[in-house]
Amino acid sequence: MPDPRKPRSLDPRSLSVLVIDANAFSRELTGEILRNLDINCVSIANDADTAFAMLIERQIDVLLVSSDESHAFNALAFVQNLRRLPDHHSRRLPAILITPDRDRETAIMARDAGIDELLARPISPNALLQRLQMVIETPRPFVDSAEFLGPCRRRKNPADYHGPRRRAGERSAQRPALIDQDEIARQLPMRRSLTRLHAICADLPAARPETLGAAMEELKAARSIAAEQNDHALHARLTSFESCLAAAAPLGAVDTAMIDTALTTLEQLAALPTTYAKARDSVATAFGQAIQKKLAA
């Protein structure tokens, strides 16, 4: 088998990706985004045992491992065990962690577990493609020692680095700064509006009238952005969410789990281009199920 750490040009059509995610909706969504990126060889596992079996049966190039505290699968423990495998090829595979948190603590824990790169939720296709390029075209050197097994922890993540290279032999190299596509996605007007809405809705269970008013104002702003972008699907879901909040909040019947699910799916819908029709349909369906569950309660 070819060395998974040997730099090469990314050819999506020849890439084999294994998605490991305990959540059925999110693993299918990730697979659909990959297929929209022309990556047709996508394997899916919902737990560690299935994933390790697939590594024996199939030739995999990259692992996408999802971290979600609401599910039993422990992504970091999986990667730590992966790095200890006796199979030389499997333990050196690049691993990208999909996580809702990209804070410093998460980054350090992921690095120490043997993760190559982080990808934030909601998944931006451009950010996913960028991470794949990083692990295929400029992979981290692999450290195989008694103290540590995994990608070199001393290499700064290019997506988080915007200054000159300081190592010997690189001081004169004029490398363009790599702009983090996750950060670009977070700064889009719709994503910023939904982030504010998420923060406002966290206070809705307190049933303060001013909080509901702030949520409605932010929803109005988000709907305006969706209308400007001709994103009819997102506009319709925002309208549905507004109606649900308007009915539930005054009665003190706010379901925090429903709100979190609805907002998470709205954020993911906003992160997907309108050309990703099938993936957007899946997200819209998940949103509708969350709302219908609340209305039926």
N, C-alpha and C positions, 0 to 999 in steps of 0.2 A: 504494500500500500504506500502511496505517496506520503511524504512527511506533511502533516497538517499545519506545521509551523513554517513551511517554506513559502516565502512571499510569492504571490502570483496575481495576475490580473483577475478581477472578479468577472466571471461569466455566469450570470444568474441561471441560464438554462442548463448548465452542467453542475450546479451546486446542489448538494443534498443536505437538507436541514431537518433536525429533530427538534420538535416543540414539546416541552414537558411542562404540563400545566394541569392542576387538579380541577380547575373550573372549566366545564364543558363549553360554555359560551365563549370565554376568552381564548381558549386554545383553538377553537374553530375559527374565531375571528382572526387570530394571528396567522393561521394557515391561509386564510383567504387573502390577507394583505400580502403574504409572501407570493401567492400565486399571481396577484396583480403586479408584482415586481418581476414577473416571468420566471419565478422559481417554482418549477413544477414538481420537483422531487421533494415532497414534504411528508415527513413521518410525524405522527402524533402519539404521545404517551400521557397517561394521567397519573402515573406514580413511578417511583424509582425502580421497582422490579421490572415493570414493562419497558422502561427506558433502557436499563442495562441489557435486557434480552435483545432489544433492537440493535444495540451497539454490536452485539455478537453476530446478528443475522445480516446486517446491512452496512454498507460503507457510508458513513456519515462525515460531513465536512465541518458542520457548525452546530452547536447546541444553543437553543433558546430556552432558558429556564425561567419560569415565572414564580415570583415570590408574592404570596398573599397570605396574611396571617389568619384569614378566615377559613383556610383549608389546611388539611393535615400535612400535605406535602411540604417538606423542608428543603427549599432550594439550595441553601448554603451547605447543609449536611450532604445533600446529593453530590454537589461538586467536590466537596472534600473527599468523599468516598471515590468519586471518579478519578481524582488525582492519585489515589493509592492503588488503582487497578494494576495488575501485573502486565496487562496488555499495553505495550509501548505506545501504539497508535491511539488507542482510546483515551488514555490518561493525558495525552497531549492535545486533545481536541480543543479548539477555541470555544469558550462558553460566554454567552451574553445573558446578563440577568435583567429580566423585565420586572420593574418594581414601581410601585406608586410613590416611593420616596427616593430622592436623590440627594439627601443631606450628607454631611460629612461622615456621620457615624455609619450610615448604610454603606457608603463608599469604602470605608476602612474595613468593615466586616466582610464585604464582598471581595475586596482585594486579598485579604488574609485567607479567605476560603478557596481562592484560586480562580476567581472570576476575571475574565479579560476586560469586559466593558459593561457599562450600565445603559439601560434604555428605559426611559420614563413612560408611565401610563399617564394619559391615554396615548396610544401608539400613533406616532406620526410616521407615515410611510417613508418620508425623506430621512427621518432620524434612523429608522430601521435600516434603510439602505446604507446610510453612512456608517453605522456600526458594523454591518457586514463587510463593507469596504475596508474598515480598520483592521478586522481580524483576519481578512484574507490577503490584503495587499501590504499591510504594515503590521504583521502580528508581533506581539510581545515575545521576546526570547523566553524559552522555557527553562525554568530552574528545576533541576532534579538532584536534590541533596538530602542529607539526613535532617536538616533543619526545615526545609520547605520544598513542597512540590507544587508547581504551578507557574503561571506567567510571571515574569520578572516584576516585582513590586516597586522597583525604583524608577521605572519609566513612567513619566507623567502622561496621563491620558491626553492625547492631542485635542480632544473635543473640549477639554477644560483649560487648555493652555493657549495663551495669546502673546507670549513674550519671546525674546530671543533664546535660542538653544545655547546651553552653557557648558555642555560636555566638550572635552578636548576633541578637536577635529570637526566640530560643528559650529564653531564661533563665526566662521566666515560664510557659512551657508545661509542664503537668503530664502528661507522657506516661508511661504505665505501662511498667515495664521489660519488655522482650521476653525471655521465657525460652527459652533454646536447647533445642529438642526433641531434638537430638543428645545434649546433656548429660543430659537427663531419661532418655533411653533407656539411656545408659551406666550410670546409677545404679540401674537396676532390679536386683533380687536375682539373677535368672538371668544377666544380662549381667555382673554383677560376679563371679559364680562362674566363668563361662566365661573371663573375662579372667584370673583367678587360675590357672585350669587351663592356659590357654595359656602363661603364664609358667613354670609348673611343668614342663610337657611339653618346654619348650625344653632342659631339662637331662637329659632321659631318655637321649639317646645316650651319656651318661657311664656309664650302667648302674649307678648307685648305688641300692641297695635302698631307702634312705630316700626317694629321689625318686619311685620307683614307689608307695611307700606314701602319700606326700602326694598324688599324682595320684589314687589310688583313693579317698582320703578326700574330695577335692574333687568327684570324680565322684558319690560317694554323696550329698554335699550338693546337687549340681545335680539329681540324680534326685529327691531329696526335694522340691525346689522345683517341679519339673515335675509331680510327683504332686499337690502342693497346688493347682496351677493347672489340674489336669485336662488337661494337655497330653500326651496319650498318644503322639503322634507324636514329640515331643522326648524323652520318657521312653524310648521304644523305641530311638531312635538313641543316646542316652547309654549305654544298656545294651549295645548292640552295640559301641560304642567301648571301653567298659570291658573287654569280653571280648577284643577285639583287643589291647589293651594288656597284659592279663594273660597272653596267650599269647606275645606278641612280646618284651616287655621282659626277662624272665628269660633268654631265649636270646640277648640282645644283637642282636636282629633288628629294632630300631626303625627304621622308615622315616620320616625327618623330613618328607619331602614329603607322604607320606600323612597324617601327623599334622596338618600344617599345613592341608591341604585339608579333612580331617575337622573340625577345630576351626573353620575359617572357615565351613563350611557349618552347623555347629551354632550358631554365633553368629548367622548370618543367619536360621536357622530360629527362633531365640529372638526375633529382632527383628520377626518377622512375626506379626500377630494371627491367631488361629485361623480367623477369617473369610476369610483370604486362602488359600483351599483350594488353588487351582491353583498359586499361587506356592510354597506350602509343599510341594506334591507334587514340584515341580521341584527344590527344595533337597534334599528327602529322597532323591530319586533320585540326585542328584549325590553325596550322602554315601554311599549304598549302593554306588555304583560305585567310590568311593575305597577302601572297605573290601574289596570283592570283589577289586579289583586286588591288594591286599596279600595276601589269603588265597590267591589263585591263583599268587602268585610262588613 
